[in-house]
Amino acid sequence: MVSLFTRAYFRTRRWCAVLSIALTCVAQVAAQADPSNVYTQDAGPDKLVSIPLEHPTRKIATEIGSIFYNWIEASDATAQDGAYTSVPNNDLPILPAILGESPTVEYDVNFVSTGIHYLYFRHRSPNGNDNSLHVFFDDVLVETHEFTVNPENVWEIEALTATINIASTGLHTVQILMREDGTSIDHLTISDNVDLFAASLPLDLLSFQGKANSSTNLLRWTTAHEENTDRFVVQRFINHKWATVGVKKALNKGDRLITYEWEDPHPDPTSLYRLQNYDLDGSFTLSNTIVVNADISANRANVLLYPNPARERVSVRLGEHAMQSVVLILSNTAGQRVLERQYEARADLHDIDLGLEGLVPGTYLVGGMVDGKRLSPQKLLVRK
């Protein structure tokens, strides 16, 4: 049954193309709707619409050569909000800009402002084979866009050349059609400001690096052309989302290079960081994401886990000497912290019984701090 909210395309026609001798036929057949994903334009400066593209109002699958293809949400700590969407790469043919004949995601937007608006996509395009899509607005083609290739495989913001003209306020629909499978996008910003991101980039972030010390992580970044920069917000990926862990005030000396440092006193065994670079007008840009792994060679406390593999509980042996404080941290293989426990001085502190309730089976890293020293991270296999 198709929801009343679903604007489904049931197409009886097909288009067929001869590709490497084989005949490939394409037909769009159905839609999946989530009417809760309706986006509203902000009435403030720049008239912003912010759309996490992994959460469409509708997803419409397409049958290509007897197989159904669709846009799929995928997790990625470096993506905005930790996720993105793409049609997984299956070496499909390039599809035309025709509604109903390509995997499609649709986003209903309630506009409160009329006039010309600009579209800014956040994308990742490491090669020229997975970097294009078709964009429609209210069933009319806006642009077939090929994103700029960046072999470093990082997320970047790029504006469409074409614009959309909002003739009336109220509900309108942005439609994104697959052109090349494997094209990865994670966010769309719509605004009436033609220089939305250009205006927020007087700053050049020349480098952003991290280094693990004995018990902390030291982050260092260098900038140039600071003219309207207000502050740098340091974020770390914690418990499946980005969290602010530090702030540095910008010096705003645009005539020279400036290097900043910030130290994380409580890092994870594997920590992911990014910077939010705020301008004086409140707008911000995001840096690339860096990964800092714990230095297991210096000033470390050893840990023994048993049993390993474990099921419901594991014993953590830290040694026989007296200890004043212990912090145990479990992280998954993506560097996300899933459990943290703190213990104060007691007679049996060297041997801790750690409950594993609620953890899904898999591989984890057990790390943390003992009296100011990092624990050497140890792998723990959790089974049912």
KEPANU-56229 format. One record per residue (C-alpha): residue number from 1; chain; x, y, z. Coordinates in Angstrom, 1 decimal, always signed. Example, Ala and Ser with C-alpha at 12.3 -4.5 7.8 and 13.67 -1.06 7.14 Angstrom:
// residues 2
seq: 1	mol: A	u: +12.3	v: -4.5	w: +7.8
seq: 2	mol: A	u: +13.7	v: -1.1	w: +7.1
END
This chain:
// residues 384
seq: 1	mol: A	u: +0.0	v: +0.0	w: +0.0
seq: 2	mol: A	u: +1.3	v: +3.5	w: -0.9
seq: 3	mol: A	u: +0.9	v: +6.2	w: +1.8
seq: 4	mol: A	u: -1.2	v: +9.2	w: +1.0
seq: 5	mol: A	u: +1.9	v: +11.2	w: +1.6
seq: 6	mol: A	u: +3.8	v: +9.3	w: -1.1
seq: 7	mol: A	u: +4.1	v: +11.0	w: -4.5
seq: 8	mol: A	u: +5.0	v: +7.7	w: -6.1
seq: 9	mol: A	u: +6.0	v: +7.3	w: -9.7
seq: 10	mol: A	u: +4.6	v: +4.2	w: -11.2
seq: 11	mol: A	u: +6.0	v: +4.2	w: -14.7
seq: 12	mol: A	u: +4.9	v: +1.8	w: -17.3
seq: 13	mol: A	u: +7.4	v: +3.0	w: -19.9
seq: 14	mol: A	u: +11.0	v: +1.9	w: -19.9
seq: 15	mol: A	u: +14.1	v: +3.1	w: -21.6
seq: 16	mol: A	u: +16.7	v: +0.7	w: -22.8
seq: 17	mol: A	u: +20.3	v: +1.2	w: -23.8
seq: 18	mol: A	u: +22.8	v: -1.1	w: -25.5
seq: 19	mol: A	u: +25.8	v: -1.2	w: -23.1
seq: 20	mol: A	u: +28.7	v: -3.5	w: -24.0
seq: 21	mol: A	u: +26.4	v: -5.6	w: -26.1
seq: 22	mol: A	u: +24.0	v: -6.3	w: -23.2
seq: 23	mol: A	u: +20.6	v: -4.6	w: -23.3
seq: 24	mol: A	u: +19.9	v: -2.6	w: -20.1
seq: 25	mol: A	u: +16.3	v: -1.6	w: -19.3
seq: 26	mol: A	u: +15.4	v: +0.9	w: -16.6
seq: 27	mol: A	u: +12.0	v: +1.4	w: -15.0
seq: 28	mol: A	u: +11.0	v: +3.2	w: -11.8
seq: 29	mol: A	u: +8.4	v: +1.4	w: -9.8
seq: 30	mol: A	u: +7.7	v: +2.6	w: -6.3
seq: 31	mol: A	u: +8.4	v: +5.1	w: -3.5
seq: 32	mol: A	u: +9.1	v: +4.9	w: +0.2
seq: 33	mol: A	u: +7.9	v: +7.9	w: +2.2
seq: 34	mol: A	u: +8.7	v: +9.4	w: +5.5
seq: 35	mol: A	u: +6.4	v: +12.4	w: +5.8
seq: 36	mol: A	u: +8.1	v: +13.4	w: +9.1
seq: 37	mol: A	u: +11.1	v: +14.6	w: +7.0
seq: 38	mol: A	u: +9.7	v: +17.9	w: +5.9
seq: 39	mol: A	u: +12.1	v: +20.9	w: +6.1
seq: 40	mol: A	u: +11.3	v: +24.5	w: +6.9
seq: 41	mol: A	u: +13.2	v: +27.6	w: +5.7
seq: 42	mol: A	u: +14.6	v: +29.8	w: +8.4
seq: 43	mol: A	u: +13.2	v: +33.3	w: +8.3
seq: 44	mol: A	u: +16.5	v: +34.9	w: +9.6
seq: 45	mol: A	u: +19.5	v: +36.2	w: +7.7
seq: 46	mol: A	u: +20.3	v: +34.3	w: +4.5
seq: 47	mol: A	u: +16.9	v: +32.5	w: +4.6
seq: 48	mol: A	u: +18.6	v: +29.1	w: +5.2
seq: 49	mol: A	u: +17.3	v: +25.7	w: +4.5
seq: 50	mol: A	u: +19.5	v: +22.9	w: +6.0
seq: 51	mol: A	u: +18.8	v: +19.4	w: +4.7
seq: 52	mol: A	u: +20.7	v: +16.3	w: +5.8
seq: 53	mol: A	u: +20.5	v: +14.4	w: +2.6
seq: 54	mol: A	u: +20.4	v: +11.0	w: +4.2
seq: 55	mol: A	u: +16.9	v: +11.8	w: +5.5
seq: 56	mol: A	u: +14.7	v: +12.4	w: +2.5
seq: 57	mol: A	u: +10.9	v: +12.8	w: +2.5
seq: 58	mol: A	u: +10.7	v: +10.1	w: -0.2
seq: 59	mol: A	u: +13.0	v: +7.5	w: -1.7
seq: 60	mol: A	u: +12.1	v: +6.1	w: -5.1
seq: 61	mol: A	u: +13.7	v: +2.9	w: -6.2
seq: 62	mol: A	u: +14.5	v: +2.0	w: -9.8
seq: 63	mol: A	u: +14.7	v: -1.3	w: -11.5
seq: 64	mol: A	u: +17.7	v: -1.6	w: -13.7
seq: 65	mol: A	u: +18.3	v: -4.9	w: -15.5
seq: 66	mol: A	u: +15.9	v: -6.7	w: -13.1
seq: 67	mol: A	u: +17.6	v: -5.4	w: -10.0
seq: 68	mol: A	u: +16.2	v: -2.6	w: -7.8
seq: 69	mol: A	u: +18.6	v: +0.3	w: -6.9
seq: 70	mol: A	u: +18.0	v: +3.1	w: -4.4
seq: 71	mol: A	u: +19.7	v: +5.8	w: -2.5
seq: 72	mol: A	u: +21.1	v: +4.3	w: +0.8
seq: 73	mol: A	u: +22.2	v: +6.0	w: +4.0
seq: 74	mol: A	u: +25.7	v: +5.1	w: +5.1
seq: 75	mol: A	u: +27.6	v: +6.0	w: +8.3
seq: 76	mol: A	u: +30.8	v: +8.0	w: +8.1
seq: 77	mol: A	u: +32.3	v: +9.9	w: +11.0
seq: 78	mol: A	u: +33.8	v: +12.5	w: +8.6
seq: 79	mol: A	u: +30.4	v: +13.3	w: +7.1
seq: 80	mol: A	u: +28.2	v: +16.1	w: +8.5
seq: 81	mol: A	u: +25.9	v: +14.5	w: +11.2
seq: 82	mol: A	u: +27.9	v: +11.3	w: +10.8
seq: 83	mol: A	u: +26.1	v: +10.0	w: +7.7
seq: 84	mol: A	u: +25.7	v: +10.5	w: +4.0
seq: 85	mol: A	u: +23.7	v: +9.0	w: +1.1
seq: 86	mol: A	u: +24.6	v: +7.5	w: -2.3
seq: 87	mol: A	u: +23.5	v: +4.9	w: -4.7
seq: 88	mol: A	u: +26.1	v: +2.2	w: -4.0
seq: 89	mol: A	u: +28.6	v: +1.7	w: -6.8
seq: 90	mol: A	u: +27.7	v: -1.2	w: -9.0
seq: 91	mol: A	u: +29.1	v: +0.0	w: -12.3
seq: 92	mol: A	u: +25.7	v: +1.1	w: -13.6
seq: 93	mol: A	u: +25.3	v: +3.1	w: -16.8
seq: 94	mol: A	u: +25.0	v: +6.9	w: -16.7
seq: 95	mol: A	u: +21.3	v: +7.6	w: -16.3
seq: 96	mol: A	u: +19.5	v: +10.5	w: -18.1
seq: 97	mol: A	u: +17.8	v: +13.5	w: -16.5
seq: 98	mol: A	u: +14.3	v: +12.1	w: -16.8
seq: 99	mol: A	u: +12.0	v: +11.9	w: -13.8
seq: 100	mol: A	u: +10.9	v: +8.3	w: -13.2
seq: 101	mol: A	u: +13.9	v: +6.7	w: -14.8
seq: 102	mol: A	u: +16.6	v: +7.0	w: -12.1
seq: 103	mol: A	u: +16.9	v: +6.3	w: -8.4
seq: 104	mol: A	u: +15.5	v: +9.4	w: -6.7
seq: 105	mol: A	u: +15.4	v: +11.1	w: -3.3
seq: 106	mol: A	u: +12.9	v: +13.9	w: -2.7
seq: 107	mol: A	u: +12.9	v: +16.6	w: +0.0
seq: 108	mol: A	u: +9.7	v: +18.6	w: +0.8
seq: 109	mol: A	u: +10.6	v: +22.2	w: +1.9
seq: 110	mol: A	u: +8.3	v: +24.8	w: +3.3
seq: 111	mol: A	u: +9.6	v: +28.1	w: +2.0
seq: 112	mol: A	u: +8.9	v: +31.3	w: +3.8
seq: 113	mol: A	u: +10.8	v: +33.6	w: +1.3
seq: 114	mol: A	u: +10.3	v: +34.1	w: -2.4
seq: 115	mol: A	u: +12.8	v: +35.0	w: -5.1
seq: 116	mol: A	u: +16.1	v: +33.6	w: -6.4
seq: 117	mol: A	u: +17.8	v: +30.9	w: -4.2
seq: 118	mol: A	u: +21.1	v: +29.2	w: -4.4
seq: 119	mol: A	u: +21.9	v: +25.5	w: -3.8
seq: 120	mol: A	u: +25.1	v: +24.4	w: -2.0
seq: 121	mol: A	u: +25.9	v: +20.7	w: -1.9
seq: 122	mol: A	u: +28.4	v: +19.0	w: +0.5
seq: 123	mol: A	u: +30.0	v: +16.2	w: -1.5
seq: 124	mol: A	u: +32.9	v: +13.8	w: -1.6
seq: 125	mol: A	u: +34.3	v: +13.2	w: -5.1
seq: 126	mol: A	u: +37.6	v: +11.3	w: -5.2
seq: 127	mol: A	u: +37.4	v: +10.5	w: -8.9
seq: 128	mol: A	u: +35.6	v: +11.5	w: -12.1
seq: 129	mol: A	u: +33.4	v: +8.4	w: -12.3
seq: 130	mol: A	u: +31.3	v: +9.0	w: -9.1
seq: 131	mol: A	u: +30.8	v: +12.7	w: -9.0
seq: 132	mol: A	u: +27.6	v: +13.8	w: -10.8
seq: 133	mol: A	u: +23.8	v: +14.0	w: -10.3
seq: 134	mol: A	u: +20.6	v: +15.6	w: -11.6
seq: 135	mol: A	u: +18.8	v: +18.2	w: -9.6
seq: 136	mol: A	u: +15.1	v: +19.0	w: -10.1
seq: 137	mol: A	u: +12.8	v: +21.5	w: -8.4
seq: 138	mol: A	u: +9.0	v: +20.9	w: -8.5
seq: 139	mol: A	u: +9.5	v: +18.4	w: -11.4
seq: 140	mol: A	u: +11.6	v: +20.8	w: -13.5
seq: 141	mol: A	u: +15.3	v: +20.1	w: -14.2
seq: 142	mol: A	u: +17.5	v: +22.7	w: -12.5
seq: 143	mol: A	u: +20.9	v: +21.3	w: -13.5
seq: 144	mol: A	u: +22.9	v: +18.2	w: -14.3
seq: 145	mol: A	u: +26.0	v: +18.9	w: -12.1
seq: 146	mol: A	u: +29.5	v: +17.3	w: -12.1
seq: 147	mol: A	u: +31.3	v: +18.0	w: -8.8
seq: 148	mol: A	u: +34.9	v: +19.0	w: -8.7
seq: 149	mol: A	u: +37.2	v: +16.0	w: -8.2
seq: 150	mol: A	u: +39.4	v: +15.9	w: -5.1
seq: 151	mol: A	u: +41.6	v: +12.8	w: -5.0
seq: 152	mol: A	u: +42.1	v: +13.4	w: -1.2
seq: 153	mol: A	u: +38.6	v: +12.0	w: -0.7
seq: 154	mol: A	u: +37.4	v: +14.8	w: +1.6
seq: 155	mol: A	u: +34.1	v: +16.4	w: +2.0
seq: 156	mol: A	u: +33.7	v: +19.8	w: +0.3
seq: 157	mol: A	u: +31.0	v: +22.4	w: -0.4
seq: 158	mol: A	u: +30.1	v: +23.3	w: -4.0
seq: 159	mol: A	u: +27.4	v: +25.5	w: -5.4
seq: 160	mol: A	u: +25.3	v: +24.7	w: -8.4
seq: 161	mol: A	u: +25.7	v: +27.0	w: -11.3
seq: 162	mol: A	u: +21.9	v: +27.2	w: -11.8
seq: 163	mol: A	u: +19.5	v: +28.7	w: -9.3
seq: 164	mol: A	u: +15.9	v: +28.1	w: -8.3
seq: 165	mol: A	u: +13.2	v: +30.8	w: -8.3
seq: 166	mol: A	u: +10.7	v: +30.5	w: -5.5
seq: 167	mol: A	u: +7.5	v: +32.0	w: -7.0
seq: 168	mol: A	u: +5.4	v: +31.5	w: -3.9
seq: 169	mol: A	u: +5.8	v: +30.6	w: -0.3
seq: 170	mol: A	u: +4.7	v: +27.2	w: +1.0
seq: 171	mol: A	u: +5.6	v: +23.6	w: +0.2
seq: 172	mol: A	u: +8.0	v: +22.8	w: -2.7
seq: 173	mol: A	u: +10.0	v: +19.8	w: -3.6
seq: 174	mol: A	u: +13.7	v: +19.3	w: -4.3
seq: 175	mol: A	u: +14.5	v: +16.1	w: -6.3
seq: 176	mol: A	u: +17.9	v: +14.5	w: -6.7
seq: 177	mol: A	u: +18.3	v: +11.8	w: -9.3
seq: 178	mol: A	u: +21.2	v: +9.5	w: -9.7
seq: 179	mol: A	u: +23.4	v: +10.1	w: -12.8
seq: 180	mol: A	u: +26.5	v: +8.1	w: -11.7
seq: 181	mol: A	u: +26.2	v: +5.5	w: -9.0
seq: 182	mol: A	u: +28.7	v: +6.0	w: -6.2
seq: 183	mol: A	u: +28.2	v: +9.8	w: -6.0
seq: 184	mol: A	u: +28.3	v: +10.6	w: -2.3
seq: 185	mol: A	u: +26.4	v: +13.6	w: -0.8
seq: 186	mol: A	u: +25.7	v: +14.4	w: +2.8
seq: 187	mol: A	u: +24.1	v: +17.9	w: +3.1
seq: 188	mol: A	u: +22.3	v: +20.5	w: +1.0
seq: 189	mol: A	u: +22.0	v: +24.2	w: +2.0
seq: 190	mol: A	u: +19.6	v: +26.5	w: +0.2
seq: 191	mol: A	u: +19.9	v: +30.2	w: +0.7
seq: 192	mol: A	u: +19.1	v: +33.6	w: -0.9
seq: 193	mol: A	u: +22.7	v: +34.6	w: -0.3
seq: 194	mol: A	u: +24.8	v: +34.1	w: -3.5
seq: 195	mol: A	u: +28.0	v: +34.4	w: -1.4
seq: 196	mol: A	u: +26.9	v: +32.3	w: +1.6
seq: 197	mol: A	u: +30.1	v: +30.2	w: +1.9
seq: 198	mol: A	u: +32.4	v: +32.6	w: +0.0
seq: 199	mol: A	u: +31.6	v: +35.2	w: +2.6
seq: 200	mol: A	u: +32.6	v: +32.9	w: +5.4
seq: 201	mol: A	u: +36.0	v: +32.0	w: +4.0
seq: 202	mol: A	u: +38.3	v: +35.0	w: +4.5
seq: 203	mol: A	u: +40.3	v: +32.4	w: +6.6
seq: 204	mol: A	u: +42.7	v: +29.9	w: +5.0
seq: 205	mol: A	u: +43.2	v: +26.8	w: +7.2
seq: 206	mol: A	u: +46.6	v: +25.8	w: +6.0
seq: 207	mol: A	u: +47.0	v: +22.7	w: +8.2
seq: 208	mol: A	u: +45.2	v: +20.8	w: +11.0
seq: 209	mol: A	u: +47.2	v: +18.1	w: +12.8
seq: 210	mol: A	u: +47.1	v: +16.1	w: +16.0
seq: 211	mol: A	u: +49.7	v: +14.2	w: +18.0
seq: 212	mol: A	u: +49.3	v: +11.8	w: +20.9
seq: 213	mol: A	u: +51.4	v: +12.5	w: +24.0
seq: 214	mol: A	u: +51.7	v: +10.4	w: +27.1
seq: 215	mol: A	u: +48.2	v: +11.1	w: +28.5
seq: 216	mol: A	u: +46.8	v: +13.8	w: +26.2
seq: 217	mol: A	u: +46.3	v: +14.7	w: +22.5
seq: 218	mol: A	u: +47.8	v: +17.9	w: +21.2
seq: 219	mol: A	u: +46.0	v: +19.5	w: +18.3
seq: 220	mol: A	u: +47.7	v: +22.2	w: +16.2
seq: 221	mol: A	u: +46.4	v: +24.2	w: +13.3
seq: 222	mol: A	u: +47.8	v: +27.1	w: +11.2
seq: 223	mol: A	u: +45.8	v: +29.8	w: +9.5
seq: 224	mol: A	u: +46.3	v: +32.7	w: +7.1
seq: 225	mol: A	u: +44.2	v: +35.7	w: +6.1
seq: 226	mol: A	u: +42.2	v: +36.0	w: +9.4
seq: 227	mol: A	u: +40.0	v: +39.0	w: +8.9
seq: 228	mol: A	u: +36.6	v: +38.3	w: +10.3
seq: 229	mol: A	u: +37.2	v: +35.1	w: +12.3
seq: 230	mol: A	u: +35.7	v: +35.0	w: +15.8
seq: 231	mol: A	u: +36.7	v: +31.6	w: +17.2
seq: 232	mol: A	u: +37.7	v: +28.0	w: +16.6
seq: 233	mol: A	u: +35.5	v: +25.3	w: +18.1
seq: 234	mol: A	u: +37.2	v: +21.9	w: +18.6
seq: 235	mol: A	u: +34.9	v: +18.9	w: +18.3
seq: 236	mol: A	u: +35.5	v: +15.2	w: +19.0
seq: 237	mol: A	u: +33.3	v: +12.3	w: +17.8
seq: 238	mol: A	u: +31.8	v: +10.9	w: +21.0
seq: 239	mol: A	u: +28.9	v: +8.4	w: +21.3
seq: 240	mol: A	u: +28.0	v: +8.5	w: +17.6
seq: 241	mol: A	u: +27.9	v: +12.3	w: +17.4
seq: 242	mol: A	u: +30.1	v: +15.3	w: +17.3
seq: 243	mol: A	u: +30.6	v: +17.1	w: +20.7
seq: 244	mol: A	u: +32.3	v: +20.4	w: +21.5
seq: 245	mol: A	u: +35.4	v: +19.8	w: +23.7
seq: 246	mol: A	u: +37.3	v: +23.1	w: +23.4
seq: 247	mol: A	u: +37.2	v: +26.6	w: +22.1
seq: 248	mol: A	u: +40.1	v: +29.0	w: +20.9
seq: 249	mol: A	u: +39.5	v: +32.7	w: +20.4
seq: 250	mol: A	u: +40.8	v: +33.9	w: +17.0
seq: 251	mol: A	u: +43.6	v: +36.4	w: +17.0
seq: 252	mol: A	u: +42.4	v: +38.0	w: +13.7
seq: 253	mol: A	u: +45.8	v: +39.1	w: +12.4
seq: 254	mol: A	u: +45.2	v: +38.8	w: +8.7
seq: 255	mol: A	u: +48.7	v: +39.9	w: +7.7
seq: 256	mol: A	u: +50.6	v: +36.8	w: +8.9
seq: 257	mol: A	u: +50.4	v: +33.1	w: +9.6
seq: 258	mol: A	u: +49.0	v: +32.1	w: +13.0
seq: 259	mol: A	u: +49.4	v: +28.7	w: +14.7
seq: 260	mol: A	u: +47.0	v: +27.6	w: +17.4
seq: 261	mol: A	u: +47.3	v: +24.7	w: +19.9
seq: 262	mol: A	u: +44.7	v: +23.0	w: +22.0
seq: 263	mol: A	u: +45.3	v: +20.0	w: +24.3
seq: 264	mol: A	u: +42.6	v: +17.3	w: +24.9
seq: 265	mol: A	u: +43.1	v: +16.1	w: +28.5
seq: 266	mol: A	u: +40.8	v: +13.0	w: +28.1
seq: 267	mol: A	u: +41.2	v: +11.5	w: +24.7
seq: 268	mol: A	u: +40.0	v: +8.1	w: +23.5
seq: 269	mol: A	u: +42.3	v: +5.4	w: +22.3
seq: 270	mol: A	u: +41.3	v: +6.5	w: +18.8
seq: 271	mol: A	u: +40.0	v: +10.1	w: +18.6
seq: 272	mol: A	u: +38.4	v: +11.9	w: +15.7
seq: 273	mol: A	u: +38.5	v: +15.7	w: +15.6
seq: 274	mol: A	u: +37.3	v: +18.5	w: +13.5
seq: 275	mol: A	u: +37.2	v: +22.3	w: +13.7
seq: 276	mol: A	u: +34.3	v: +24.7	w: +13.4
seq: 277	mol: A	u: +35.7	v: +28.0	w: +12.2
seq: 278	mol: A	u: +33.2	v: +30.7	w: +13.2
seq: 279	mol: A	u: +33.1	v: +34.2	w: +11.6
seq: 280	mol: A	u: +32.0	v: +37.3	w: +13.4
seq: 281	mol: A	u: +28.6	v: +37.1	w: +11.7
seq: 282	mol: A	u: +27.9	v: +33.7	w: +13.3
seq: 283	mol: A	u: +28.4	v: +31.6	w: +10.2
seq: 284	mol: A	u: +31.0	v: +28.8	w: +10.2
seq: 285	mol: A	u: +32.8	v: +26.3	w: +8.1
seq: 286	mol: A	u: +34.0	v: +22.8	w: +8.9
seq: 287	mol: A	u: +37.6	v: +21.6	w: +8.6
seq: 288	mol: A	u: +38.5	v: +18.1	w: +7.5
seq: 289	mol: A	u: +38.4	v: +15.4	w: +10.1
seq: 290	mol: A	u: +41.7	v: +14.1	w: +11.6
seq: 291	mol: A	u: +42.3	v: +10.9	w: +13.5
seq: 292	mol: A	u: +44.7	v: +10.7	w: +16.5
seq: 293	mol: A	u: +45.7	v: +7.2	w: +17.8
seq: 294	mol: A	u: +47.0	v: +6.8	w: +21.3
seq: 295	mol: A	u: +50.8	v: +6.6	w: +21.6
seq: 296	mol: A	u: +51.4	v: +3.2	w: +23.0
seq: 297	mol: A	u: +55.1	v: +3.6	w: +23.3
seq: 298	mol: A	u: +55.5	v: +6.1	w: +26.1
seq: 299	mol: A	u: +54.5	v: +6.4	w: +29.7
seq: 300	mol: A	u: +51.9	v: +3.7	w: +29.6
seq: 301	mol: A	u: +50.1	v: +1.5	w: +32.1
seq: 302	mol: A	u: +49.5	v: -2.1	w: +31.0
seq: 303	mol: A	u: +46.1	v: -3.8	w: +31.2
seq: 304	mol: A	u: +45.2	v: -7.5	w: +31.1
seq: 305	mol: A	u: +41.7	v: -8.6	w: +30.0
seq: 306	mol: A	u: +40.1	v: -12.0	w: +30.9
seq: 307	mol: A	u: +38.3	v: -13.8	w: +29.7
seq: 308	mol: A	u: +38.8	v: -12.6	w: +26.2
seq: 309	mol: A	u: +36.6	v: -13.2	w: +24.2
seq: 310	mol: A	u: +34.0	v: -12.2	w: +26.8
seq: 311	mol: A	u: +30.2	v: -12.3	w: +27.0
seq: 312	mol: A	u: +28.5	v: -10.4	w: +29.8
seq: 313	mol: A	u: +31.5	v: -9.3	w: +31.9
seq: 314	mol: A	u: +35.2	v: -9.0	w: +31.7
seq: 315	mol: A	u: +37.9	v: -8.6	w: +34.4
seq: 316	mol: A	u: +40.3	v: -5.8	w: +33.9
seq: 317	mol: A	u: +43.7	v: -6.4	w: +35.7
seq: 318	mol: A	u: +45.8	v: -3.2	w: +36.0
seq: 319	mol: A	u: +48.6	v: -4.4	w: +38.2
seq: 320	mol: A	u: +49.3	v: -4.9	w: +41.9
seq: 321	mol: A	u: +50.5	v: -1.5	w: +42.9
seq: 322	mol: A	u: +48.2	v: +1.0	w: +44.7
seq: 323	mol: A	u: +46.2	v: +3.2	w: +42.4
seq: 324	mol: A	u: +44.3	v: +6.4	w: +43.2
seq: 325	mol: A	u: +42.0	v: +6.8	w: +40.2
seq: 326	mol: A	u: +41.1	v: +4.8	w: +37.1
seq: 327	mol: A	u: +39.1	v: +5.7	w: +34.0
seq: 328	mol: A	u: +38.1	v: +2.8	w: +31.7
seq: 329	mol: A	u: +36.9	v: +3.6	w: +28.2
seq: 330	mol: A	u: +35.6	v: +1.1	w: +25.6
seq: 331	mol: A	u: +35.6	v: +2.3	w: +22.0
seq: 332	mol: A	u: +34.4	v: +0.5	w: +18.9
seq: 333	mol: A	u: +36.6	v: +0.0	w: +15.8
seq: 334	mol: A	u: +35.4	v: +3.3	w: +14.4
seq: 335	mol: A	u: +36.8	v: +5.2	w: +17.3
seq: 336	mol: A	u: +33.4	v: +5.9	w: +18.9
seq: 337	mol: A	u: +33.2	v: +5.8	w: +22.7
seq: 338	mol: A	u: +30.5	v: +3.3	w: +23.8
seq: 339	mol: A	u: +31.2	v: +2.9	w: +27.5
seq: 340	mol: A	u: +33.1	v: +4.9	w: +30.2
seq: 341	mol: A	u: +33.6	v: +4.1	w: +33.9
seq: 342	mol: A	u: +35.4	v: +6.0	w: +36.6
seq: 343	mol: A	u: +36.8	v: +4.5	w: +39.8
seq: 344	mol: A	u: +38.4	v: +6.1	w: +42.9
seq: 345	mol: A	u: +41.0	v: +4.6	w: +45.3
seq: 346	mol: A	u: +40.1	v: +1.3	w: +47.0
seq: 347	mol: A	u: +41.9	v: -1.9	w: +48.1
seq: 348	mol: A	u: +40.9	v: -4.0	w: +45.0
seq: 349	mol: A	u: +41.2	v: -1.2	w: +42.4
seq: 350	mol: A	u: +43.9	v: -3.1	w: +40.6
seq: 351	mol: A	u: +41.3	v: -5.8	w: +39.5
seq: 352	mol: A	u: +38.0	v: -4.4	w: +38.1
seq: 353	mol: A	u: +34.9	v: -6.3	w: +37.1
seq: 354	mol: A	u: +33.4	v: -4.5	w: +34.1
seq: 355	mol: A	u: +29.9	v: -5.2	w: +32.9
seq: 356	mol: A	u: +29.3	v: -5.5	w: +29.1
seq: 357	mol: A	u: +25.5	v: -5.3	w: +29.1
seq: 358	mol: A	u: +24.0	v: -3.7	w: +26.1
seq: 359	mol: A	u: +27.1	v: -4.0	w: +23.9
seq: 360	mol: A	u: +26.5	v: -5.6	w: +20.5
seq: 361	mol: A	u: +28.9	v: -8.5	w: +19.6
seq: 362	mol: A	u: +32.1	v: -7.3	w: +18.0
seq: 363	mol: A	u: +35.6	v: -6.0	w: +18.5
seq: 364	mol: A	u: +36.3	v: -3.2	w: +20.9
seq: 365	mol: A	u: +39.3	v: -1.3	w: +22.3
seq: 366	mol: A	u: +39.7	v: -1.0	w: +26.1
seq: 367	mol: A	u: +41.7	v: +2.0	w: +27.1
seq: 368	mol: A	u: +41.6	v: +4.9	w: +29.6
seq: 369	mol: A	u: +43.7	v: +6.4	w: +32.3
seq: 370	mol: A	u: +45.4	v: +5.1	w: +35.5
seq: 371	mol: A	u: +46.8	v: +7.8	w: +37.8
seq: 372	mol: A	u: +47.4	v: +10.2	w: +34.9
seq: 373	mol: A	u: +48.9	v: +7.5	w: +32.6
seq: 374	mol: A	u: +47.2	v: +6.2	w: +29.5
seq: 375	mol: A	u: +46.3	v: +2.5	w: +29.4
seq: 376	mol: A	u: +47.8	v: +0.7	w: +26.5
seq: 377	mol: A	u: +44.7	v: +0.0	w: +24.4
seq: 378	mol: A	u: +43.8	v: -3.7	w: +24.3
seq: 379	mol: A	u: +41.4	v: -5.5	w: +21.9
seq: 380	mol: A	u: +38.4	v: -7.1	w: +23.5
seq: 381	mol: A	u: +36.1	v: -9.5	w: +21.5
seq: 382	mol: A	u: +32.5	v: -9.5	w: +22.8
seq: 383	mol: A	u: +30.3	v: -12.4	w: +21.9
seq: 384	mol: A	u: +26.7	v: -13.3	w: +22.6
END
